[in-house]
Amino acid sequence: MKHLFFVLSIISIIFTLSCSSGKDSASRKSERKVNNSEIGTVETEGGELLNISGYSKDNEVMRKMKMLDEDFINCYKNVIKIGKAENIDIHFSFEIDSEGFFDGIDIVKVPSKEANKIARCIKKEMESVGVRPGNQRIADYRLSYKLVKGTKKTETKKSKMNDLRSKKLASLAQMQKFKECYESRKAKNPKIQGKFTLKFTVAQDGEVYDIKLRNNTLTDKYVINCVITELEDTVFPQGESDDEVEVNFNFTATSANPRPDKPRKSLSL
């Protein structure tokens, strides 16, 4: 009888430990699930890569706030300009009323005007979020935008100036056909002097149009007409951007190397 009692006691202890271990394991799994603050990674139009995460001690708030992931992204994109992405942390504190809605949402001090705009945008979306009713309480939520990969201004400028269209514009003054307009006329009239500017636009497909003569002090119309004709026949490569390019081509008759002004984009890139 004593032997049987001893065996039953051992079985009881093992069963108790097994249940306790199962509960602990389930609790840890639940905790890991709740504490998973990762919301997602998003790439902005400027190429910056952002990691978005949020955390609250309130498990229900954690789950519900993840439903606003698209709003987190849109609020950020609508405020932060391209190429200006930055790390931003936002802290909200609020009450959960008896119906489960977030009430009295307060934006704790934020580091910048941009962060405050993003916070106000998200606050509007939070006002429509609700959890299970019946448990009034105070809660908070911390939202973090972490810049994983940025776009430096120097890199952006370099990539724009390295496209084929920009390279051809930069070499415009070195094109032999424009030099010949002046050199062929100079042989007959060595005293040609003066200068002029041709303002023109390069379309998205590389075609030149809207050529206008500006600041002309050159009396030899042949040179001017020759340069305009050659320019009209010039086709530039399509640029990496979809914008048109506005160019001022300065031609000086006393120089064998007329130089164009730096191209100006008609739209900000």
VMD Tcl script that draws the C-alpha trace (Angstrom):
set ca {
  {0.00 0.00 0.00}
  {2.82 2.37 0.86}
  {4.47 1.52 -2.45}
  {1.27 2.41 -4.34}
  {0.95 5.71 -2.48}
  {4.56 6.57 -3.35}
  {3.97 5.87 -7.06}
  {0.81 8.00 -7.11}
  {2.65 10.85 -5.43}
  {5.41 10.77 -8.05}
  {2.82 10.77 -10.87}
  {1.03 13.73 -9.26}
  {4.26 15.74 -8.99}
  {5.21 15.03 -12.61}
  {1.73 16.06 -13.81}
  {1.88 19.30 -11.81}
  {5.31 20.19 -13.18}
  {4.18 19.39 -16.72}
  {1.15 21.69 -16.44}
  {3.23 24.44 -14.92}
  {5.82 24.11 -17.68}
  {3.09 24.22 -20.32}
  {1.60 27.37 -18.82}
  {5.01 29.02 -18.63}
  {5.74 28.07 -22.21}
  {2.38 29.39 -23.40}
  {2.92 32.54 -21.37}
  {6.35 33.10 -22.94}
  {4.96 32.51 -26.43}
  {2.13 34.95 -25.74}
  {4.60 37.49 -24.37}
  {6.83 37.16 -27.40}
  {3.85 37.60 -29.67}
  {2.61 40.69 -27.84}
  {6.06 42.25 -27.53}
  {6.72 41.91 -31.24}
  {6.87 45.64 -31.94}
  {7.85 45.29 -35.60}
  {5.27 46.90 -37.90}
  {7.09 46.87 -41.21}
  {9.71 48.31 -43.50}
  {8.88 50.86 -46.17}
  {10.86 52.52 -48.95}
  {10.11 56.18 -49.69}
  {10.01 57.78 -53.13}
  {13.46 59.18 -52.50}
  {14.91 55.71 -51.91}
  {15.20 55.97 -48.12}
  {14.43 52.78 -46.22}
  {12.51 53.05 -42.94}
  {11.80 50.51 -40.24}
  {8.58 51.23 -38.32}
  {7.88 49.78 -34.89}
  {5.47 50.49 -32.06}
  {5.08 49.36 -28.46}
  {2.57 49.47 -25.64}
  {2.33 47.57 -22.36}
  {-1.35 47.10 -23.14}
  {-1.66 43.95 -25.26}
  {-4.95 44.98 -26.86}
  {-3.55 48.37 -27.82}
  {-0.56 46.67 -29.42}
  {-2.77 44.49 -31.59}
  {-5.15 47.28 -32.60}
  {-2.47 49.82 -33.42}
  {-0.85 47.43 -35.86}
  {-4.01 47.78 -37.94}
  {-2.93 51.37 -38.63}
  {0.28 50.34 -40.39}
  {-0.73 51.97 -43.70}
  {-1.65 55.16 -41.88}
  {1.76 55.21 -40.16}
  {3.39 55.07 -43.59}
  {1.12 57.61 -45.29}
  {1.35 60.14 -42.45}
  {5.15 59.99 -42.66}
  {5.29 60.26 -46.45}
  {2.86 63.18 -46.56}
  {4.98 65.22 -44.15}
  {8.60 64.32 -44.84}
  {9.99 65.61 -48.13}
  {11.89 63.36 -50.52}
  {15.49 62.99 -49.42}
  {14.73 64.37 -45.93}
  {13.88 61.13 -44.09}
  {14.94 61.06 -40.45}
  {14.61 59.07 -37.24}
  {11.44 60.05 -35.40}
  {10.00 58.81 -32.08}
  {6.45 59.68 -31.05}
  {4.82 58.97 -27.69}
  {1.03 58.96 -27.19}
  {-0.80 58.73 -23.86}
  {-4.58 58.29 -23.65}
  {-7.56 56.87 -21.79}
  {-9.66 53.91 -22.90}
  {-13.32 54.62 -22.10}
  {-16.02 52.12 -21.12}
  {-16.87 51.53 -24.78}
  {-13.28 50.68 -25.60}
  {-12.44 53.83 -27.62}
  {-9.30 55.91 -27.19}
  {-10.15 59.19 -25.49}
  {-8.13 62.24 -24.48}
  {-5.22 61.32 -26.74}
  {-2.21 63.37 -25.75}
  {0.92 63.76 -27.85}
  {3.90 63.77 -25.52}
  {6.63 66.25 -26.47}
  {8.09 65.48 -29.90}
  {11.54 66.53 -31.20}
  {10.53 68.49 -34.32}
  {7.73 70.21 -36.22}
  {7.68 67.36 -38.72}
  {7.28 64.80 -35.94}
  {4.42 66.84 -34.48}
  {2.64 66.91 -37.86}
  {3.00 63.15 -38.20}
  {1.72 62.68 -34.65}
  {-1.38 64.82 -35.32}
  {-2.06 62.84 -38.48}
  {-1.87 59.52 -36.60}
  {-3.93 60.89 -33.72}
  {-6.89 61.39 -36.08}
  {-6.68 57.73 -37.08}
  {-6.37 56.59 -33.46}
  {-9.68 58.25 -32.61}
  {-11.46 55.61 -34.69}
  {-9.67 52.67 -33.09}
  {-11.33 50.66 -30.34}
  {-10.62 47.70 -28.09}
  {-12.94 45.46 -26.05}
  {-15.40 47.58 -24.01}
  {-15.92 47.45 -20.28}
  {-12.39 47.97 -18.99}
  {-11.64 51.65 -18.50}
  {-7.95 52.32 -18.15}
  {-5.00 54.56 -19.02}
  {-2.62 53.41 -21.74}
  {0.20 54.68 -23.91}
  {1.80 53.87 -27.24}
  {5.27 54.59 -28.55}
  {5.90 54.77 -32.28}
  {9.35 54.76 -33.85}
  {10.55 55.48 -37.40}
  {14.14 54.32 -37.80}
  {16.11 55.26 -40.91}
  {17.84 52.13 -42.17}
  {19.16 53.53 -45.45}
  {19.27 57.20 -46.46}
  {19.90 59.09 -49.70}
  {22.67 61.66 -49.52}
  {22.27 64.90 -51.44}
  {25.64 64.45 -53.09}
  {24.67 61.02 -54.33}
  {21.39 62.32 -55.73}
  {23.11 65.18 -57.53}
  {25.74 62.86 -58.96}
  {23.20 60.40 -60.34}
  {21.24 63.19 -62.02}
  {24.30 64.71 -63.68}
  {25.52 61.33 -64.90}
  {22.54 60.51 -67.09}
  {23.19 60.51 -70.85}
  {21.10 63.61 -71.58}
  {22.99 65.73 -69.04}
  {26.33 64.55 -70.43}
  {25.35 65.56 -73.96}
  {24.14 68.96 -72.75}
  {27.46 69.49 -70.96}
  {29.33 68.75 -74.20}
  {27.11 70.98 -76.35}
  {29.76 73.65 -76.80}
  {32.29 71.08 -78.00}
  {30.17 69.83 -80.90}
  {32.01 70.44 -84.14}
  {28.89 71.38 -86.11}
  {28.42 74.52 -84.00}
  {32.10 75.45 -84.32}
  {31.87 75.13 -88.11}
  {29.01 77.67 -88.23}
  {31.45 80.26 -86.86}
  {34.69 79.07 -88.44}
  {33.32 78.87 -91.99}
  {32.07 82.45 -91.72}
  {35.21 83.73 -90.00}
  {37.27 82.72 -93.03}
  {35.35 85.33 -95.05}
  {35.04 87.89 -92.29}
  {37.89 87.63 -89.75}
  {36.57 90.64 -87.83}
  {33.35 88.93 -86.69}
  {32.66 89.83 -83.08}
  {29.77 89.68 -80.69}
  {27.74 87.07 -78.90}
  {24.22 85.76 -78.51}
  {22.22 83.39 -76.35}
  {19.86 80.68 -77.53}
  {17.28 79.67 -74.99}
  {15.65 76.32 -75.77}
  {13.88 73.38 -74.19}
  {14.72 69.68 -74.43}
  {11.52 67.61 -74.34}
  {11.11 64.31 -72.53}
  {11.84 62.41 -75.77}
  {15.04 64.41 -76.40}
  {13.68 66.71 -79.12}
  {14.65 70.41 -79.06}
  {11.88 72.99 -79.30}
  {10.95 76.58 -78.45}
  {14.32 78.05 -79.52}
  {14.52 81.78 -78.76}
  {17.27 84.29 -79.54}
  {18.37 86.39 -76.57}
  {21.02 89.08 -75.89}
  {22.29 89.25 -79.45}
  {25.20 91.58 -80.30}
  {26.41 89.58 -83.31}
  {25.65 91.28 -86.66}
  {26.36 88.20 -88.80}
  {22.95 86.56 -89.22}
  {24.45 83.59 -91.05}
  {26.19 82.32 -87.92}
  {23.01 82.68 -85.87}
  {20.81 80.92 -88.43}
  {23.39 78.16 -88.86}
  {23.59 77.45 -85.13}
  {19.78 77.45 -84.81}
  {19.42 75.02 -87.74}
  {22.00 72.63 -86.30}
  {20.38 72.86 -82.88}
  {16.96 72.01 -84.32}
  {18.46 68.84 -85.82}
  {20.04 67.79 -82.52}
  {18.32 64.99 -80.61}
  {19.30 64.39 -77.02}
  {18.92 61.08 -75.16}
  {15.89 60.74 -72.93}
  {16.81 61.73 -69.38}
  {16.56 59.53 -66.31}
  {13.78 61.81 -65.08}
  {10.57 62.64 -66.95}
  {11.05 66.39 -66.67}
  {11.89 68.74 -69.51}
  {15.17 70.67 -69.43}
  {15.58 74.39 -70.09}
  {18.99 75.46 -71.46}
  {20.72 78.78 -72.17}
  {23.37 78.31 -74.87}
  {25.80 81.27 -74.84}
  {27.67 81.64 -78.14}
  {30.60 84.07 -78.33}
  {31.99 84.80 -81.79}
  {35.44 85.75 -80.47}
  {35.95 82.31 -78.94}
  {36.43 78.95 -80.59}
  {34.82 77.33 -77.58}
  {31.41 78.87 -76.78}
  {30.08 77.53 -73.50}
  {26.48 76.71 -72.55}
  {25.15 77.77 -69.20}
  {24.51 75.07 -66.66}
  {21.24 73.35 -67.64}
  {18.25 74.26 -65.50}
  {15.46 71.80 -64.91}
  {12.01 73.17 -65.58}
  {10.73 71.24 -62.59}
  {12.41 70.53 -59.26}
  {13.87 67.04 -59.17}
}
mol new
graphics top color blue
foreach p $ca { graphics top sphere $p radius 0.5 }
foreach p [lrange $ca 0 end-1] q [lrange $ca 1 end] { graphics top cylinder $p $q radius 0.2 }
display resetview
